[in-house]
Amino acid sequence: MWPSLSLNRPLIWIGLVALSASVWLPSVWLRLAATGLVGVGLLDAWRLWHQANERTRLAQQAILLGGEAVMITDAQYRIQWVNPSFTAITGYAADEVTGVSAVSLAAVRHDGAFFERFWHTLTSSGRWEGELWQRRKNGDEFPEWLSLKAVTGKRGEILHHVGVFTDISLRKAREHDLRRIGLEDPLTGLPNRRRLHELLATRLRHLRAGESLDLALIDIDAFKDVNDGLGVDAGDRLLARFGKRLAGHVAGGVVGRLGGDEFMVLRTTTYDDHDRWVTGLQEHLAKPFEIDGATLRLGMTIGSCRAPEDGDSDGALFQRLESALFAARRQGGNQCLRFRPALDVGDGPGLVLLNDLRAALASGDQLELFYQAQHRLSDDGVIGLEALLRWRHPREGMIPPGDFIGLAERHGLMAALGDWVINQALAQLAHWRGRGMPEIPVWINISAMQLFQGDLEQTLTTSLKRHDVPARLLGLELTESVLLDDRAGDIVPRLQRIRGQGHQIAIDDFGTGYSSLGYLKHLPLDKLKLDRAFIRALPGDKADAAIVTAVMSMARGLGLDVVAEGVETAVQRDYLREAGCDIVQGYFYARPIPAAELEAQWRVDMVTSGAVTERRPAAKSEALA
């Protein structure tokens, strides 16, 4: 950091020459002049020495005041000196560890193979850096990030070791929380969809001869009416009790929540009693629930299948379950239906809807984009719009995305459907720009199939050119499962190219998949969209509050904006503002509305106030979106 003490100083050398010459000079005046030059050389030497001492003192103060622990040992790893941060982190005073082997302070978590690699790296390269578990004075073990360097002499012999480390306990705890919420449903504590995939795959691998797997996908009928009648909080308590009752009934099995009001059950069995088992589930769950003094009896629609008869992979079995459940819903619900091949390719209701969806894609006049505003909390200004796909069926009316998105994915229509959304969103942006409307970015959801089956990059480039819209006005939202799916290949270069074109990129429903800090660090992202599951119970739920705080802190460290979804009350908004969230989206501000209605609101606002603001309808459950 500082330049070393050097004799490459002209004034010092002149002084030395003058000192030796003063003895031989014949004149007194010449001797006096030489003496003056000697004095100047001495003054320069003193100034150099003083600067070196001052720099050394400053370096020592920086080490003493720094937050990182510093430890200096001899060649045999006996501690010679530590700074105050070492004492603050470990609890050991300097006199307690002086002369003690640093190796004795390491925790016993590491095996011999770890230390063999440690010593080999340190000996061969002269330095080592990595995570190490250390022991405090009180016996507690903690993780540290250690950088260790060997200090050698002129002949290459090791004289000292200098180690610098920081306590990473808090970071490890946050990583653990994020891993946990990536595998658990935050409301019920049950495994989420990703974890269920892993558990199902594990059970399939360990099936023995004569064993089968029974699977059931359970959907609570008319759950929206519970939310509307008793409120969202009561609905959440009902879901938690439903999951608890289901888990208690399936001893030795696995129960998980896929999202919303859908639960999945699986069991390993040697009995051929699949239908009786499903009926038993339905009868047990049909018993009344007591919520806020109200007695509720729930109707349930159940789709089921059995492995290995109906499939031998977790992906195929999930598809079979969803096909069976979808068919049961289309037949009126409140019934159990086991998968059969006809549900995929036969003359069932799913085939009719599939043909209608193909016709809708061909004509384009039944599909529609609704837009929901995203608001900046500092001034409630509208800074973004999320485009949400809707299908206005000529016979069935408005069909929710949950009923046709899965169908499109199973039958290879998602790439075409995603391309339609891209083209329609850009056409709408071009229309608004032509009418002098505010230039507000529109965010669209990108499906896994668009990355696997279609040419997303080319579609974006072509559509932007066709509609003459800058890329900065079209943001892309991807779910965590898409980012981690191996079928997409190396996603980082693809996202870098897309972002290089000017598009912003966000992770949607953050926290409901596998929230890995490792991939967040490397992906070219702009925003995280915090799932509404963590917002619904704020600020009363301490677990959700802790998760929100952790995500905000992590996002700030990564330089990412956070959009909180599902904000329905002023209390939630105020809590998020205090937590450091900048952007929110939800029914407290605006419901999803058609483009024409949004444009009409803008025109009214521009006429009345000269600024774009979003009207706030009465808040209602965002589960209806």
N, C-alpha and C positions, 0 to 999 in steps of 0.2 A: 504493500500500500504506500509506504514511504520510501524515498530514495535512500540508499545505504550511505554511510559515511565514506567519503572518497578523498584521496589526495590529488585528484585531478583538478587542482586549484592553482592558477597562475600566480596569485599574490603570495601564496605560501612558498612556492618554489623561488620566487624573486627574493623573498625574505631570507630564505636559506642561503641563496647565492650571495646576497649582500652581507650576511653574517660571516661567511667564510672569507669574503674579499676584504672586509673591514680591517683585518689584521695586516694586510699587505699594502693598503692604500697609503701613499706618502703624505697626503694633505689632511689636515684636521677637518676641513670642511667636507672633504669627500667621505671621511669616516663618519661625520655627523649625518650626512645624507644616507649612507649605508645603514646607520643605526635607525634612521626614520623608516627606511624600507623594511627593516627587520620588524619594527613595531607594527607596520601595516600588515605584514604577513602573520604576525602573532594575533592581531585583532581579527583577521579573517578566519584563522584557525579556531579561535575562541567562538566566533559567531557560528561556524559550522558545527562545532561540538554542542553548542547550546541548542541549535535547531534540532539536531539529532535527539538530544535528551528530551526536548519538548514533545517531539513527535512520538517518542517511546512512551512518555507519560500519558499523552492523549490516547494512544492505542491501548494502554493498560486501563484507562478509565472507561473506554468503550467496551472492553471485555468485562469489566466489573459491573457496568450498568446494563449490559445487554440482557435480553430475555432468554437467550440460549445458554445452556449450561456448558462450561468449558472445563476440561480435565487434562492435565499434563502428567504423563507417567515417564518412568525411565525405560530402558530397553527391556526390562523384565516385567513391565506392566505394573510396577508399584507406583502408586499415586504420589506425586510430589507437590501438586498445587491444584486447587479448584477455585472457581469464582463463586460469588454469592448466589447466582442462579442455580448452581449445582446444589447448594444447601437448600434453597427454596423448593426445588423439585423433589429431591431424594430425602430430605430431612437430616442428612449427615452434615455435621459441622466440619470445617477444614481439618481441625486437629484430630477428628475421629477417623478420618480416612487416609491421612498422610502415612505413607509407608505400607498401606494395605493394598493387596493385589486387586486391580480393577475387575479381574475375572470373577472374584468371589462375590461381587455385587450383582452379577447377572442372575436372572430368574432361572428356575430349573425346567422351564418349559421346552427349552431347545435340546435336541438330542445330539449325540456325538457327530452324526453326519453334518449337521448344521455348522458346528464349530470347525470341523475339518475343512469345509468350504470357506469358512471365515478366515482361518489361518492361512490357507493356501492363497486366497486372493490378496490378503494383506502382505504376505511375504513376497509374492511374485510381482505385484504392482505398486506396493508401498502405500496403498490406501484401500479403504473399504467404506461403503455407504449402504445403509439399508435399515430395515426395521428390526429392533431388538427389544426383548422384554427385560426390564430391570426391576430390582427390588428396592423398596423404600425402607427407611429405618424402622417403621412400624410393622414391617413384614408384608405390606401390600405390594402386589406386582402391577406394573404399568408398562404400556408400550412406549417406546421412544424411537425417534428417527436419529440415527447416529451416523456422523461422518468422522472417520478415523484416518489419520495420516501419520506415517513414520517420518521422523526428522533424522537425517543422516549426516555424518561427518564428512570430512574431505576425502577420506578413503572409502566411503560408501558404507561404513559401519553405522548401525542404528544407535542413535543416542537417546532419543525420546519418542514418545507417541503423543500426539495432540488429538483429543476427541472433543467434538461439539455435538450436543444432542438437545432435542426438544421433546417435551411430553406431548404425545399425540392421543391421549386418552379421549379427549372430547371429540376429535375427528373420528376416531374409531367407533365411538358411541353413536355418532350421527350416521356413519356408514351402516352400522348394525340396524338402526331404526329404519333407514331407507330400504335395506334388504328385507326387513320384516314386513314393512307395508307393501313391498313389492310382491310378497307371497301370501299375504293375508287380506281378507276383506276387512276394512276398518270398522264397519258397523257391527258385524257378528263375531269377528275373530276367526272365522272359518277360512279354509284355503280358498284363494281366488282362482280365476280361470287358468292362469299360467301354472299355478301350483297343482291344480287338478290334472292338467295335462301331464305333469311330471309324475304324480302319484299313479295315474292310470298306466302310463308307460312302464313304471316300475312293477306294478302288479302283473301286467301282461308278460313281462320278462320272467317273472317268477312263478307263473302258472305251472302246476304239475299235472301229470296225467290224471284224468278224471275230474279235474277242477274246471270251473267256469266262472266268468265274471258277470254279475247282474248289474245293469246300469239303469238309472231312472233320472229324467230331467223333469223337474216339478215347477210349474208356473202357477202362481196364486191368481185366481180369477178375480177380475174387477178390483184389483188392489188400488187403482186410482180413486175409486169411490171411498175407500178408507182414508186416503190422504185428504180428499176433498171434505169428507164429513167430520173427521176427528182431528185433522191437522197432520203436518209432516212429522212432528215429534212422535205422535202416537203411532203413526205408520212405521217409523223406525223402531220403536219398541216392539211392535208386533213382529217385524221381520227378525229382530234379535231373538224373541221368544220362539218363533217358528223354527229358526235354525237350531236353537237349544233343544227343543222337543224332538226335532228330527235326529239330531246327533245322539240323543239319549236312547232313541228307539233302535238305531242301527249299531248294535254292539259289534265291535271288530271291523266295522266298515268305515268308509270315508264319506264325509258330508262336506260340501262346499257351496259357496254362493258365487254364481257366475256374474251377478249384477242385477240391479232392479229387484224384481220379485221372483227370480229364477234360482232354484237350488238344484244341486246334483248329488246323487247318492250312488255309491258303488260298493259291492261286497264280493268277496271270494267265497264260493260255495261248491259243494259236491252234490247238492240236491237239484233235481229237475222240477223246481216249483216257482219258476219265474213269475207267472201270472198271479199266483197266490201271494207271493212276496210284494208285488206292486199293489195289489188290493189291500194288503195289510198296511202298507205305507199310507194309502189314501184314507183308510178307516181311522188310523191313529191320528193323522193330522186333521181329520174332520171334527175332532172333539173341540168344544168351544174354547176360545181364548178370552180372558178378562183384561180389557184395556180401558183404563180411566172410568171404571164403573160400568162399561158397556160390555155385553157378552156378544162375541163375534164367532160365527161359524163360517168357515172359509170353504169356498169351492176351489177345486184344483184340477188343472189339466196336466196330465202326465204322459210323456213320451218315453219309451223304454226300449232297450235292446240287450243283447246277450253276446258275450265273447266266449269262444272264438267264432261262434256260428255267424254273427252279423258283421264281423270284422276282426282283424288281428293287429291293428295299430291305433294309437290314441286319436290321430286325426280322423281316421275313417269312422271310429266309434262316435266321436263327437258329432260328425256329420249325420250319422244314422239317428242319433238322439234328437238332433234339431229337426230332421225331416219328420220323425214321428210326432214330435211336439207340434210342429207347424201344421201337420195334417189334422191332429186332434183339435187344434184351435179353429181351423177352417170348418170343422164339422160341428162347431158350436161350443166347444170347451166343456169343462166339468166332466171329463171322462179320461180313461186310460187307453193308450193305443201303443201297441208294440210295433217296432219297425218291420216292414216287409219291403222287398225290392220294388213293388209296385208304387210305393210312395215316391221313389226317385224317378221312375221312367214310365209308370203306368198311366191310367186314366183318372188319377185322383185329382183333388182340387189344386194340388201344387202345380200340376202340369198346365191346368187352365190359367193360373196366375202367371206362370212362366211364359206362356204364349202371349198373354196380354202385355207382359213387361217387354217382350221383344217387339211387339207392335208399338208400344209407347215409345221405345227407343227409335224405331224407324220413323215414326211421325214427328216425335218431339213436342207435340202439343199437349200431352197429358202431364209431362214432368215440369216442375216449377222450382225455382229457388226462392226460399224465404231468407230474410236477412235479420240478424240480431246484432244490436250495437254493442261495442266495447267502449267503456268509459274510463277516462283518466280521473283518478280520485282527487287530484289536486284542485280541479275546477269543474269536474263533471262533464268535461268536453268529450265529444265522440271522436275517437282516434282510430277506430277500426270496425269492420262489419264481418261477422261470420256468416257464410252462405250455407244454408241447410236445405238438403234436397227433400222435396215433397212430390208425391204421386197422386194426382187428382183423377181417380179411375172413373170412367163414364158410368159404370154400374154400381161399384162398391163405394164410391165417394172417396174421401181422403184416406189413403192407405198409409199407415205409419212406416217410417224407414225400417223399423225392426222386422216388419213382415216381408219386405222384399229385398233388403240388402243381402241377407243370408242366402236367399234364393239366387240372386245374381252372382254371388261368390261361388256357389256350388256348381253353377252351370256356365261359368266362364264369361259372364256379362259385365263384370266389374270394370274391366279396362275400357269398354265402350261407354259404360255409364259414367266413369270418371272423366273420360274425354268430353262427354256432353257437358258435365259440370264446368270443366275448364273453359270450354268455348262459350257457354252461356254466361258465366261470371264475367269474362272479358267483354262479351257483347254488351252486357249491362253497364260495365264501366265505361265503355266507349260511348254508349248512349248518354250516360250522365255527364261525361266530359263535354259532349256536344251541346248539351242543354245548359252548360255553365254551372252544374251542380258541384258541391265541394269534392275535392279529390281525397277521398278516404280509402285506405287500403281495404281490400276484401280478402278474407281468409277462407280457403277451401280445404276440405279434408282429402287427403291422398290415401287410397286404400293399398293394401299389400299387393293385390292383383295388378294394379297399375304399374308397380315396380317390377313384378315378376313377368307379366304377360305383355304389357304395352311398352312403347318407347316414350316414356314420360318426358325426357329432355326434348326430344324432337317435337312432341305435341305442344309443349309450352312455347318453344321458339316459333313454330308455325302460327299458333294462335295469337301470340303477341304481335307478330308482324301483320297478320290479317286484320286485326282490329286496331292496330296502331296505338297500343296501350303500353306504357312503360312497365317493366317488370316489377318495379318497386311497389306498384299498386296491387299486386297479387301475391299474398302470402300463402304458404303451404303448411298444413298441419299434418303431422304423422304420429301415429301411436307408437308406444315403446315396443310393442310386439313386432311391428313392421321393421323397426330399426335393428332388432336382434334376430330377425328371421334369416337363416342361412341362404334361403332361396333367392334373396335379393343380391347375393354376392357381397363384395366389399362396398358398403353403402357410403363410406366417407368420401371417396373421390366423386361419386355421383352427386352427393349433396353439395360438395364444394363447387362443382361445375354449375349446378343450379343456382347456388347462392352467388356465384361469380357473375351470373347474368343479371343479378339485381333483386332476386326474390328473397324475401325473408322466410325463415324456417322456424317452426315451433313444434314442440312435443305436446301432443294432445293427451288429455286424461292422465296427466303425470301422477304417479303414485299408485296406479291401479295395475301396472304391469311389473316388470323387473327393473326397478330404478337403480341402475348401476352408476356409481360415480366414475367408474373407469371409462364408460363410453361417453358420458356427458363431457368429459374433459377433452375428448378428441373430435367430437362431432361439431360441424359448423352450424351452431344454433343461435337464434336471436331471443327466443321466448320459451318459457315453460307455462303450460296451461294446467293449473292445479285443479284436480278433479273435484266436482261438486260434493263427492262423498265426504271430503274433509271440511267442507264449508258449512254443510247443513246444520250441524250441532254447535257451531260457534256462537258465542264464546264459552258456553257452559261446559263443553266436553274438554277435559284437560288433555286427553290423548290427542284429539284433533288439533287443539291449540299448540301443543308441543310439535306436532308434525308440521303445521303451517310455519311456525317459527323456524324450524330446522331447514325447511325448503327455502324460505326467504333468505336466510343466512347463506345457504349454499349458493343460491342464485346470484346474490350480490358478489360472492367470491369468484364466480365464474363469469361475471359481467353480463348476466341474462336478465331480461325483464320477466316478471311473473304476472299472468292473467288468472285471476280467481274466477272460476265458473260457478254458476248456481247461486249467486248472491240474491237473496229474496227479502231481506229485512235491513232496516237502517242500522240495527245493532251489529249485524254481520259486516256491513260496509264500514262502520266506525272502527270495529276491531281490526279489520284488514288494513285500514289506513294507519292505525297505530303500529301494526306489525311491520309496516314498511312496504306493503303491496301498492303498486302504482296503478294497476289496471284491473277493472272488474267487468263481469258480464253476468247478466241474470235478470230475472223477472222484476226485481226492484226497480230497474231502470227501463227495461223494454222487453217485450215478448218478440219472438220471430214474426215478421210480417212480410207480405209480398212487396216486390220492388215498387209497384205503382203506389201503394200506400205509404211506403217510406219516402218516395219522391214527393208526394203530396205534403207530408209533414215537413220536409225540408223547405218546400216553397212557402208554407205558412210561416215557419220560423224565420226564413230569410226576409219575408215582408215585414213581420212584426218586430224583429229584434236585430236583423242583419247578421245573425250568427246561427250556426246550426246547433240546436240542442235537441235532446231526445225526450219525448213525453214519457211520463211514468204512469202506466196503468196500474190498477190495483194489483198487488202482488198475489200470485197464485203459484201452485206447485210447478216447478220446472220439469217434473217428470212428464208433463203433458207436451213438452216441446218436441 
